[in-house]
Amino acid sequence: MNTTGTRYVLAREQTDLSDEVRAAPAPPLPTVSEPFGLRVADPDGSDPMMLSEWMHRPHLLAAWEQPWSAERREQDLRAQLAGTYSLPCIVSFDFAADDRPELGRRDVAYLELYRAAKDEIARLYHADPYDVAMHLATAEQDLTGRRMMAAFAAQLLPAIFAAEPKCRRIMVDPDHRNVAVRRVAERFGAPSLGEFDIRPDRRITLYTQPRTPVDMPTLRR
């Protein structure tokens, strides 16, 4: 069972936590500005089916390795929303801002915000209970090529700090082969803490964006 007492287990959520870490609530939903929108994913609507279809696309299948059915995606969303480890979100975009008004406003990406101190990456660095980490899955590669998601990231980072005043740093841990995410992190000057074999089958690059210079994290030995 996970920390919510349900049978569905979130793969990366840690259960051997200090009382201080356990007490931290789920990350709050940041506020972003047009042409972007951000909402909490809805397990009762069409989101599980949409996310299942997205995650079967070749570029996301390689990066996320989650070729799940809509039913399992629904379970996963419910487990996240029942606990305090992570917050699943849907990113939308108004294509009028990209001179394609005929496309209207569409859902374009999946964002998971999670507490780094409750995640496996806390084994790598000294995490504060309120640190926020994130994973971002863009539905179409074309959106990354047009730098839309880089523009979204430019809004998202300060929005996370604004929504969570206790957050000392934002962490990003893409697969070391995920060039697109690494380029975005490096474009915004997020320092890399190095590459790590977090699991036998997963090697990551760990990036951080500290709120202030004194919030730069230190690695565990």
Residue pairs with C-beta under 8 A, 6 or more apart in sequence:
1 7
1 9
2 8
2 9
2 10
2 13
2 15
2 79
2 83
2 85
3 13
3 15
3 17
3 22
3 83
3 84
3 85
4 79
4 82
4 83
6 78
6 79
6 82
8 75
8 76
8 78
8 79
9 79
10 76
10 79
10 80
10 83
10 85
10 86
12 114
12 119
12 120
13 83
13 85
13 86
13 118
13 119
14 118
14 119
14 120
14 122
17 117
17 118
20 129
21 115
21 117
21 118
21 127
21 129
22 84
22 118
23 129
24 84
24 115
24 117
24 118
24 129
24 130
25 84
26 83
26 84
26 85
26 86
26 87
26 115
27 86
27 87
27 113
27 114
27 115
27 132
27 160
27 163
27 164
28 87
28 163
28 164
29 38
29 39
29 40
29 87
29 89
29 163
30 38
30 113
30 156
30 159
30 160
30 162
30 163
31 38
31 159
31 162
31 163
32 38
32 152
32 155
32 156
32 159
33 155
34 94
34 97
35 93
35 94
35 95
35 96
35 97
35 98
36 91
36 92
36 93
36 94
36 151
36 152
36 155
37 91
37 92
37 93
37 94
37 105
38 89
38 90
38 91
38 92
38 111
39 89
39 90
39 92
40 81
40 87
40 88
40 89
40 90
41 47
41 51
41 77
41 88
41 89
41 90
41 110
42 77
43 74
43 77
43 78
43 81
47 73
47 77
47 90
48 70
48 71
48 73
48 74
48 77
49 70
49 73
50 107
51 70
51 73
51 110
52 68
52 69
52 70
52 72
52 73
54 60
54 110
54 137
54 139
55 61
55 64
55 66
55 67
55 68
55 73
55 137
56 67
57 139
59 141
60 66
60 137
60 139
61 67
63 137
63 174
63 175
63 178
63 181
64 135
64 137
68 76
76 88
77 88
80 86
80 87
80 88
80 112
81 87
81 88
84 115
84 118
85 114
85 115
85 118
85 119
86 112
86 113
86 114
86 115
87 112
87 113
87 114
88 110
88 111
88 112
89 110
89 111
89 112
89 113
90 107
90 109
90 110
90 111
91 107
91 108
91 109
91 110
91 111
91 136
91 152
92 105
92 106
92 107
92 108
93 105
93 106
93 108
93 143
93 148
93 152
94 104
94 105
95 101
95 102
95 103
95 104
95 105
95 106
96 104
98 146
98 148
107 139
108 138
108 139
108 140
108 143
108 148
109 136
109 137
109 138
109 139
109 143
109 149
109 152
110 136
110 137
110 139
111 134
111 135
111 136
111 137
111 156
112 134
112 135
112 136
113 132
113 133
113 134
113 160
114 132
114 133
114 134
114 135
115 129
115 130
115 131
115 132
115 133
116 122
116 127
116 131
116 132
116 133
116 171
117 127
117 128
117 129
117 130
117 131
119 133
120 198
120 199
121 127
121 133
121 171
121 173
121 198
121 204
121 206
123 198
123 220
124 193
124 196
124 198
124 206
124 219
124 220
125 171
125 193
125 206
125 208
125 217
125 218
125 219
125 220
126 217
126 218
126 219
126 220
127 171
127 217
128 168
128 169
130 164
130 166
130 167
130 168
131 167
131 168
131 169
131 170
131 171
131 217
132 160
132 164
132 167
132 170
132 171
133 170
133 171
133 172
133 173
134 156
134 160
134 170
134 171
134 172
136 149
136 153
136 181
138 144
138 149
138 180
141 180
143 149
144 150
144 180
149 184
150 184
150 187
153 184
153 188
154 188
157 170
157 188
157 209
160 167
160 170
161 167
161 170
161 211
167 211
168 210
168 211
168 215
169 208
169 209
169 210
169 211
169 215
169 216
169 217
170 208
170 209
171 206
171 207
171 208
171 209
171 217
172 181
172 185
172 190
172 206
172 207
172 208
172 209
173 198
173 204
173 205
173 206
173 207
174 181
174 182
174 185
174 204
174 205
174 207
175 202
175 203
175 204
175 205
176 182
176 195
176 203
176 204
176 205
182 205
182 207
185 192
185 207
186 192
186 207
188 209
190 207
190 208
190 209
191 207
191 208
191 216
192 205
192 206
192 207
193 206
193 207
193 208
193 217
193 219
194 205
194 206
194 219
195 203
195 204
195 205
195 206
196 203
196 204
196 206
197 203
198 204
208 216
208 217
210 216
210 217
